Amino acid sequence: MTSPALVRFNARATSGEASLPPAERLLSGHPLQTVDNVYSDPSGRFHAGTWTCEVGAWRVEYTEHEFCQLLEGRVRLTDDAGRVTELGAGDAFVIPAGFRGTWETLVPCRKVYAICE
C-alpha cells in the first residue's frame, strides 16, 4: 500500500474562491472572503486550507467543528449569550459545532483552518 503524499499549504499558487456572506446574514461592512481549500479527505468530512476576509460583520451558525489560527488581522466573535472574544494574529482557537452568533473582522485577516463535519 502506498502512503499518501503530504499536502503543503505554502507550496500552492492559487488565489482561492471569493464570496460574501449571504445578504440575510450580513450586519455591516463588505467582508469579502477568499477561501483556498487545500485539502479535503475522501469522505468529504474533513477540510483544511486558508481563508482571508476584509472588514465587516455577519451572523454565523456552525454545523461543523473548526480549528483556526489567525496569521494576520483581528476578529471579534460574539455568541448568542453575549460572550465576546477578540482574537489577533497568532491566536489559535476552536469554534465548536452549534456555535451561533456573530463574526466580525475588525482588521483584514488571514487564517489557517481545519474543519471536521
Secondary structure, 3 states (H helix, E strand, C coil): CCCCCCCCHHHCCCCCEEECCCCCCEEEECCCEEEEEEEECCCCCEEEEEEEECCEEEEEECCCEEEEEEEEEEEEEEECCCCEEEEECCCEEEECCCCEEEEEEEEEEEEEEEEEC
